[in-house]
Amino acid sequence: MKRWTSQGWKALATGWWVSLILLIGLTGTAQAQDLTIEITRGSDQATPIAVVPFEFEGQGGLSEDIARIVSDDLEHSGQFAPLNRSALISLPSSSEDVYYDDWKRVDARYLVVGKVEPQGSDYRIRYELMDVLGGNRMLGETLVSRDGNLRGSAHYISDQIFEAITGIRGAFSTRIAYISASGSGDNARYALYVADADGHNGQQVLSSDDPLLSPSWSPDGQKLAYVSFESGNSAIYVQNAATGERVRLTSFRGINGAPAWSPDGRKLAMSLSKDGQPEIYVMDLASRQLTRLTNNRAIETEPEWSPDGRSLIFTSDRSGAPQLYRMPAGGGQAERLTFTGNYNSDGRFAPDGESIYMVTRDDSGYHVAKQDLETARVTVLTESRWDESPSVAPNGTMVIFATQQGSQGVLGAVSSDGRASFRLPSPQGDVREPAWSPFLN
């Protein structure tokens, strides 16, 4: 696993995937795949909501259960507790058929109903959201969807419901990128995948015989920066996720790692060891000009831009152990941010810029934690032992990360308050290095 040591981190930081495959000896193939969500902890403060199966006014059935997808989305957010379908007292398809007192008796705080009807080769979807306690209709909308995009339409409905109730923009229509590995030794294969935020519709963007690392989304959600070892040494590439077109940005001798996009998409921060120890650099993508921001005998890596683009946080062992530091985006004096324990790394800003997520170590292992930047208070969010590579949802409600489940590398996710969590194991190998996309529309 990727772990910091004063002497050995430099090698581990560029080759930990190889070590992982040799140790685990995974088998499988890197094809299109879905990740299956497994709930590991539900929130005791989740709001009860009833999502009634949508009535279908056509022949046969639909290729997707829209109401089930909406129910799962809301449950996975950690903020809602959907009623089991066996507990639904009736199956209304419109607000006109709803008797609020009945739903109060089963303790439903909100109610979602809908219907679907064919419209040529497409489908017309009508959904409504009701406030059961208030006895009123909160939201109603009709949309048209192609059969192949019913899941996308369901995620859109989830977004609208989530925002109507919480006041927070939903992130169910976003995507995640991750690295999958299979095989071992000379048969090892690595792949970069992009999938829906719930792990479905996984599509392979790149396949390689050599390790891939550190995918990072551009602010417009169109491109991915990542590290590849295909040339025998680490190199940073930028690739269009839809077309596959890509360009190599750096391939200096030594470490080329940890690419991170600026909020305006014009620059890429990275860690390069071309001048000796790994240092933080920023590349202007138009001119390809590099600016060195740090000059220290320590290992400096894992840069991350603040949401306003004015500063960067990064990981450094200049204090003798890995800690997070903050510096102006143009360079200058670095301020140490973390003081809890002797290991804090992989810093990621919350979208509001008021807190950071990171990997912290205690006696029980490596965990995802949250630190308030004003008070410096640290809250450990996960209980697993081998967590790394956190990435924050664009609405700040969830954090996805890499962890271990038995001998397999899987993705995990935890709510920003730590009350709810789930895992996304792959049936086809080891998955690591998740990156949550920005909002896509």
SVG drawing of the C-alpha trace seen along z (x, -y; Angstrom):
<svg xmlns="http://www.w3.org/2000/svg" viewBox="-57 -34 76 49">
<polyline fill="none" stroke="black" stroke-width="0.4" points="0.0,0.0 1.1,-3.6 2.5,-4.7 5.0,-7.4 8.4,-6.6 11.3,-9.0 13.5,-6.8 11.1,-4.7 8.2,-6.9 9.7,-8.1 9.8,-4.6 6.4,-3.7 4.8,-6.8 5.6,-5.8 5.3,-2.0 2.7,-1.1 0.3,0.4 3.0,2.8 3.7,3.9 -0.1,4.3 -0.6,6.6 2.4,8.7 1.1,9.1 -2.5,9.8 -2.2,11.7 -5.5,10.5 -7.3,12.2 -9.9,11.0 -10.2,8.8 -10.5,5.0 -13.8,4.8 -16.9,2.6 -18.1,3.0 -20.6,1.9 -19.7,1.4 -22.3,2.7 -23.1,0.5 -23.1,2.2 -24.4,0.1 -22.1,0.4 -23.6,-2.1 -26.9,-4.1 -27.5,-7.4 -29.7,-7.4 -30.8,-10.9 -31.9,-10.0 -35.3,-11.4 -38.0,-8.8 -39.2,-9.1 -41.5,-6.8 -40.7,-6.4 -43.6,-4.6 -42.9,-2.5 -43.7,-4.6 -46.8,-3.4 -46.0,-2.3 -48.7,-3.0 -47.2,-0.9 -46.8,2.7 -44.3,5.0 -41.9,3.3 -39.1,0.7 -35.4,1.5 -34.8,-0.4 -36.8,-0.7 -36.8,-4.5 -38.3,-4.6 -35.8,-2.1 -32.9,-4.1 -34.3,-7.3 -34.8,-5.5 -31.2,-4.1 -29.7,-7.5 -31.5,-9.1 -30.5,-6.3 -26.8,-6.4 -26.7,-10.2 -27.0,-9.3 -29.7,-11.9 -32.8,-9.8 -34.2,-6.5 -36.5,-5.2 -39.4,-2.9 -39.2,0.7 -41.7,1.4 -43.4,3.9 -44.2,1.0 -46.0,-1.1 -49.7,-1.2 -50.8,-2.2 -49.4,-2.8 -50.5,-6.3 -49.1,-7.6 -50.1,-11.2 -50.7,-13.8 -54.5,-13.6 -54.4,-10.0 -52.5,-10.7 -54.2,-10.6 -51.7,-12.3 -53.0,-10.8 -52.3,-7.3 -48.6,-8.2 -48.4,-9.9 -49.3,-6.6 -46.2,-4.9 -44.0,-7.8 -43.2,-9.0 -41.9,-12.6 -41.9,-12.9 -43.5,-11.0 -42.5,-10.6 -44.9,-9.3 -44.8,-9.1 -45.8,-7.6 -44.1,-6.7 -45.8,-6.5 -44.3,-5.8 -43.9,-8.8 -42.8,-7.5 -39.4,-5.9 -39.0,-7.8 -40.7,-7.9 -42.6,-10.7 -41.8,-10.7 -43.9,-12.6 -42.9,-12.7 -44.1,-14.6 -42.8,-15.2 -45.1,-15.7 -44.5,-17.0 -46.5,-14.6 -46.6,-16.5 -47.4,-19.8 -50.0,-18.1 -48.8,-19.8 -47.1,-19.2 -43.6,-20.5 -42.4,-19.6 -43.7,-18.3 -42.1,-18.0 -42.5,-16.2 -39.4,-15.1 -38.8,-13.1 -36.1,-10.3 -34.7,-7.8 -34.7,-4.2 -31.0,-4.2 -31.0,-7.1 -33.6,-6.1 -30.9,-5.8 -29.7,-9.3 -33.3,-10.6 -33.7,-8.8 -30.5,-10.5 -31.8,-13.9 -35.1,-13.3 -33.0,-12.4 -31.1,-15.6 -34.3,-17.7 -35.8,-15.9 -32.6,-16.2 -32.3,-20.0 -36.0,-20.6 -35.8,-19.1 -32.3,-20.0 -31.6,-23.2 -28.3,-21.5 -27.7,-20.8 -27.9,-17.0 -24.8,-15.3 -26.4,-12.0 -25.9,-13.0 -22.1,-13.4 -19.5,-10.7 -16.5,-9.1 -13.2,-8.0 -11.1,-5.2 -8.3,-2.8 -8.9,0.9 -6.2,3.6 -6.3,7.3 -3.9,10.1 -0.4,10.3 3.2,10.3 3.6,10.2 -0.2,10.6 -1.0,7.5 -3.5,5.1 -4.5,1.6 -7.5,-0.4 -8.9,-3.9 -12.7,-3.8 -15.4,-6.4 -18.8,-5.5 -22.0,-7.1 -21.7,-8.3 -23.5,-5.2 -20.9,-2.9 -23.2,-1.9 -22.4,-2.3 -18.7,-1.9 -16.8,-2.6 -13.2,-1.9 -11.3,-5.1 -7.8,-3.6 -6.2,-0.2 -2.5,0.4 0.1,3.1 1.7,0.5 0.4,-1.2 -2.0,-4.1 -2.4,-6.6 -4.0,-9.7 -6.9,-10.6 -8.1,-14.2 -11.1,-15.8 -10.9,-19.1 -13.4,-21.7 -15.7,-21.3 -15.8,-17.5 -14.6,-16.9 -11.0,-15.8 -8.9,-13.7 -5.3,-14.2 -3.5,-11.1 -0.2,-9.4 0.9,-6.5 4.1,-4.4 3.7,-3.1 7.0,-4.7 8.9,-3.0 8.9,-6.1 6.0,-8.1 4.5,-10.7 1.5,-13.0 -1.2,-12.8 -4.4,-14.8 -7.2,-12.8 -10.6,-13.7 -12.9,-11.3 -15.4,-11.1 -13.2,-11.0 -10.0,-9.4 -7.8,-12.1 -4.9,-12.7 -1.6,-14.6 1.5,-13.9 2.4,-17.0 5.5,-15.8 7.9,-12.9 10.9,-14.2 13.3,-11.8 12.1,-10.7 8.7,-11.4 5.9,-13.0 2.9,-12.8 -0.2,-14.0 -1.8,-16.3 -4.4,-18.7 -6.5,-21.2 -6.9,-24.8 -10.5,-25.9 -10.4,-27.8 -9.0,-24.9 -6.0,-26.8 -3.3,-25.3 -2.2,-22.0 -0.4,-21.6 1.9,-18.6 4.8,-17.0 8.1,-16.7 11.5,-15.4 13.3,-16.6 15.5,-18.9 16.1,-16.5 13.5,-15.9 9.8,-16.0 8.6,-19.6 5.4,-21.3 5.1,-22.9 2.4,-24.6 2.1,-24.3 0.3,-26.9 -1.5,-24.6 -1.6,-27.1 2.2,-27.8 3.4,-24.6 5.5,-26.9 6.4,-25.4 6.6,-27.4 8.3,-25.9 6.5,-26.8 8.4,-24.9 12.1,-24.6 12.7,-22.3 14.8,-19.2 11.6,-17.4 9.2,-15.4 6.5,-17.7 3.5,-16.2 -0.3,-15.9 -1.1,-19.5 -4.8,-20.6 -6.2,-24.0 -8.5,-26.0 -12.0,-26.5 -11.2,-30.2 -7.9,-29.4 -5.9,-31.6 -3.9,-29.0 -2.7,-25.4 -2.5,-22.7 0.0,-19.9 1.6,-17.1 5.2,-17.5 7.4,-15.6 9.4,-18.8 8.5,-18.4 9.8,-14.9 6.5,-13.2 3.8,-13.8 1.6,-16.8 -0.6,-19.2 0.7,-22.7 -0.9,-25.7 0.7,-28.3 -0.3,-31.1 -1.0,-29.8 1.8,-31.9 4.3,-30.6 5.6,-31.9 5.7,-31.0 4.0,-27.7 1.8,-27.4 1.4,-24.1 -2.3,-23.2 -2.3,-19.8 -1.0,-19.0 -3.1,-16.1 -1.0,-12.9 2.1,-12.2 0.5,-11.4 -1.8,-13.5 -1.8,-13.4 -4.0,-13.5 -5.6,-16.8 -8.8,-17.8 -10.8,-20.9 -14.6,-20.9 -16.4,-22.9 -17.0,-25.8 -13.3,-26.0 -14.1,-26.0 -12.7,-22.5 -10.4,-19.9 -10.6,-16.1 -7.5,-14.0 -6.0,-10.6 -4.9,-10.5 -3.3,-7.8 -4.0,-6.6 -3.3,-3.4 -6.1,-1.6 -4.9,-2.4 -5.4,-5.0 -8.7,-6.8 -10.5,-9.6 -10.9,-12.6 -12.2,-16.1 -10.5,-19.2 -12.3,-22.6 -9.9,-25.2 -11.0,-27.9 -11.0,-25.8 -8.5,-23.1 -10.9,-20.6 -10.4,-17.1 -13.2,-14.6 -12.4,-11.0 -15.1,-9.8 -14.2,-6.2 -13.5,-3.0 -11.7,-0.9 -7.9,-0.4 -6.5,-1.1 -8.1,-4.3 -6.5,-6.6 -7.1,-8.9 -10.3,-10.8 -12.2,-12.8 -15.2,-15.1 -18.5,-15.2 -19.1,-18.6 -21.9,-19.4 -19.8,-18.5 -22.1,-15.9 -20.1,-12.7 -16.4,-11.7 -15.3,-8.7 -12.0,-7.0 -10.0,-3.8 -9.9,-1.1 -9.5,2.6 -12.2,5.3 -10.4,8.5 -7.6,8.8 -9.4,6.7 -9.0,3.0 -12.5,1.4 -14.0,-2.1 -15.7,-3.4 -17.9,-6.4 -18.8,-8.3 -21.1,-11.2 -19.5,-14.5 -20.7,-14.0 -19.5,-10.4 -23.0,-9.1 -23.5,-7.0 -21.1,-4.9 -21.1,-2.4 -18.7,-0.4 -18.4,0.1 -16.6,3.4 -15.8,4.5 -16.5,8.0 -13.6,7.9 -10.5,7.0 -9.0,4.3 -10.2,0.7 -8.4,-2.3 -7.6,-6.0 -11.2,-7.4 -11.9,-10.9 -15.4,-12.6 -16.3,-14.7 -17.5,-18.3 -21.2,-19.1 -21.7,-18.2 -24.4,-20.7"/>
</svg>
